[in-house]
Amino acid sequence: MIVGVDFGAPRRARDQRRKIVAIAAQATGWHSYRIDATGMNARLLTNNAPGWTAKELAEELLARPARVVGFDFPFSVPHALLRDPKFAAAVGYKDGAFTGWRSFNWWIAQRLPFTEPLDFAPFAPWRDRAQRTHLWTKRATDIAAGGQPPLKDEFQAPFQMTLLGNALLSKLWESHKYRVPPFPGGHGDGEVIEVYPGATLRMMGLASYKSRPDEAVRLGIAACAAAGIKLDVDLRLVALACRYSSGTAKSPDYDLADAFVALCTAILHAENGCRPALAPDPTWPEHPLKEWEGAIWVPTVTTSAPAWAVTPPARCWTRGT
């Protein structure tokens, strides 16, 4: 099983189930996958919110381990913060600097249990407006992929996603069922990778995709087709990806379309069709940077060709929308 997840971090469980949307594919043969409304995907077609809480999703991925899971949230913070003892001490860490990702990840999980509602108060010092120049910095992978600073807490703000996501990652890591490349160590047959649908779609030539979910889905399928991967997709899920939004009429947020692109990126990763996106750092070579900060995985193929040789055309308006 391969899974793509569009992540979110509202405090309340009911809101998480609107924002944390996952979609899964099952291998059916060599370079072939089926994306239908069974298994994890069954809830997508219910009348309730189609998503998961972070706790529910962690439990599901432990009960039914996946080969690859692609999550759309920052997995780490810049190495300058990881090596700063004041940054760690501000949230109660007493052993100096975090130094590595696993210490950072583990400490977040200790301070952010899956309560209802979630309590982000222990991390208030990382919201200090006077420290924004220091806190709102990007990783090498954010620079390369066009991502936001992991601790940015206003506007396009991944702050809470970075924290809740790392609490979830810690659970998966400690299960010994999943590794988290390119971070070193870990056990298990499964892999959890950081993806960014915006970066994947820019590789496909689509710079602005938030208002074009049908094009996002089409290009995700096209990326797989260009790598010789066949997707057999239930058109009900394509239609839902085109219309499901947790946003507003003026500011839509097509979560399932994002999850679908995350899934296509995870499938490409499983088929050796991805690479880590990293910008050069003037101080550190690539290898330690990846082990500290992680990396967003992007396709090695680029295409804007039609994908409907794989799946027949389905536009947002073809299913009663």
N, C-alpha and C positions, 0 to 999 in steps of 0.2 A: 504494500500500500504506500502511495505517495500522497502527501497532504500539503495544501497551501492554505495559509491563514492570514487574513487581514485582521490586525490586532487593534485593540482599543483598551483604555483603562479608566472607564468611569468608576466611581466609588460604589455605586449600587449594582446589585446583581441583575436587576431587570434591564438596566442600561447596558451592562456588559453583553447581555444576550442579544442586543441589537447591534453591537459594534464588533464583537469578536466572532467573525464568520469564517468557517472552514469548509473546504471542499476537497474530496479525496478521489484518487484514481487507482484502479486495480490493474495490474499487469495481466494481459491476456495472451501474450506471446512475445517474440523477439521484437523489441522496439514498438510494441503495441499496447495501448491502454484503453480501458473503458471507464468513462465518467458517467455514472448513472445515479438513480435516486435510491440506492440501497446503502446499508451500512451507515457510516457517519453522515452521508448525504441525505438520509431519509428525512431528517428534521428540516431540511431546506424547503420542503414542500408542505409542511404543516401550516396550520393557521396561526400558530404561535410565533414568537420571535425566532428567527432561524438560527441564531447563534448560540454561544456558550459563555458561561462564566470562565474565568481563568482556572478556577479550581476544577470545574467540570471537564474542561478541555485537558488539563493535566491528567486527570483520572482516566479519561478516555484513551489518551495516548500511551498510558502505562498499561491499561487493560488490553489494548489492541495495538501493540508496537508497530510503528511504520518503518519503512526503509529509509525514507527521507521526509522531513517536515521543513517547509519553508515558512518562516515567520517574518512579518513586516514590522519590525521594531528594532531600535538600536540595541545591539547585544553588549556593548561596552561603552566606555568613555575614553577621551584622549589620554595618551600615556602620561602627559604632563600632570593630569589629575591623579592618575593611579599612583604616581611616584611622589605625590605631595602629602606629607603627614598631616598637615593642617586640614586638608580636604577630608581625609578619613576621620580625624578627631572630631570634626564638626558634627558628625552623626553618631558619635559614641564609640568609634573603633579605637581600641586602646593599644594596639600593637604596631604603632608607627604607620607608615604608608601602606596602602593595599598592595602595592608593587605589581601584582598580577591580577588577571581577570577573575580567577577562581576565588580569591579572597574577597574581592569586591562583590562578586555574585553571591557568595555564601552569606556575607554580612547583610546584604539587602534582604535575602530570604528570612534571616533571623528577625529583622525589624519590620517586615511587611507580611504578616500572615494573611491567609485568605479569609478575612473576617467580612461581616456584613454590617455596616458598609466598610470598605477599605479605609485604612487610616494612613495617610501620607505625611502626617505631622512630624514623625521622627526625621524626615528629610527636609524640613523647612529651611535649615541653614543653606542648603544647596539652591534655594530660591532667592538668596540675598541679592537685592537689586544693586547694591554697591559693588558686588563681586562679579557682575555679569561679564565683564571683559574676560575674566579668568574662567568662569563657569560655562559661558556660551561659546566654547571653542569646538571645532570640528575634529573628528578623526581623519586620518589619511584617506580612509574609505569614503567618508562623507564628502570630502572634497572631490574625489574622483567620480563619485556616483551622483553628485548633486543633492545629497541629503542634508537634513537639518542638524544643528548641534544636538547631541543626545539629551542635554539637560536644559534645553530651551523650554521655558514654561509660559510663554505667551505667544499669541498668534498661531502659526503652524507649530504646535507645541508637543514634542514627543516626551516631555519630562516624565509624566506618569506612566507612559508606555514603557520607557526604559526601565523604570523601577519594577513595575508589575511583571513585565516580561522577564526580567532577571530572576525574580522570585519563582516564576514558572520554570525557567531554564534550570535553576538549581534543583528543583524536584526531579526533572528528567535526567539530569546528570547523575544525581545520587542514586537513581534506580539501577545504574549500570546497564541500562538498555540503550542508551544514546551517547554518542560522541558529538562534540560541537566544533567542527573544523572552522577555522584553522587554529583554534586554541589547542594547546598540547594536552596529552593525557586523555583520560576518559575510557570508558568501556562500553561494550554493546555493539550490536549489529546495525542499529539505526543511527542516522545522522540528523542533526538539527542545524539548519543553515539560516543565515540572515539574508533576506531578499528585500528588494525595493522595487515594486511594480513600476514606479516612475522611471527608474534607471533602465529596467528591462525594455520598457516601451520606447524610451529615447533611443536605445540601440536599434529598435525596429523603425525609427524614423518618425515617431509620434511624440512631439514635444509637449503638447497640452492634451491630456487625456481625461481629465476629471469630468468633463461634460460629454464624453464620447465612449460610454461603456461598451457599445457594440463593436466599435473599432478596437478597443482594448482587448476584448475577447478574440476578435478575428486575428489580431496580430500575435496574441499568445499562441493560438493554434498554428499560425504561420511559422512562428519560430520553431516549434516542434517539427512541423513538416519539413522545414529547411534542413533539419538535422536528421531526416529520415525516420521520424517518429510518427506513428499513426495514432490519432485520437478518435475514439468512437464516443461521441458526446450526446447524452440525452438532451434533445432540443428544449425540453421544459426547463432545464437548468440554464441553458443559454438565454432563454427568454427572461428567466428570473434575474439573471446577472445584468441584463439590460435595464431592468426596471427597479430592482430593490435598492433603496437608498435609505440610510439612517439620518440623512441630512434634511434640509428644508427644500421647498420648491425653488427658492432663490439660490441656495447653496447646497446642491445635492452632494451626497457622498455615496458612491456606488460601491459598497463594501464587497459584495459578492464578485463583481467584476475585478476588483483588486485581488481578492482571494484566488480567482481563476488565473490571473497572471502570475501570482505567487506559486500556484500549483504548476503551471507550465514551466516556470523557472526551476522548480524543484525536480520536475521530470527531466529536464535538460541536465541538471546536476547529476541525477542518478545515471544518466547515459553519457557521462563525461563530456557534457556540452556546455560547461560553465567555467568561469575563471573568477578569482577575487579581484575586485576593483580597488586599486590603491594608487594614491598620488605620491610622488617622491617626497621624502622628508629630508631636510637639509642636515639633520643630525644623526638619524638612525637608519640602518639598512632595512630592507623590506621584511626579512625574516622575524626579527624581534618585534617589529611593529605589528605584524599580523598576530603574533602570539599575545600581545598586550591588548590591542584594540579590536581584534576581530576584523572581519571583512564582509562587505556586501557582495554576494555572488551574482554575476551578470552573464548572459549568454555569450558564447564565443561566435555564434552565427548572427548575422544581421540580414533582415529581409523586410520588404514591405509588399511582398507578392501575395496574391489572393490565397486564402487558406481553404477555400470551399471544395477543393478536391478531396479534402479530408472529412469535412463535415458540411452538409448543405447549408446554404445561406439562411441566416435567421436574424432579422432585425428587431429592434425593440418593439416595433409596432405590429409584429406578426402574431403575437399571442395575446391579443386583447388589451394591449397597453396603449 
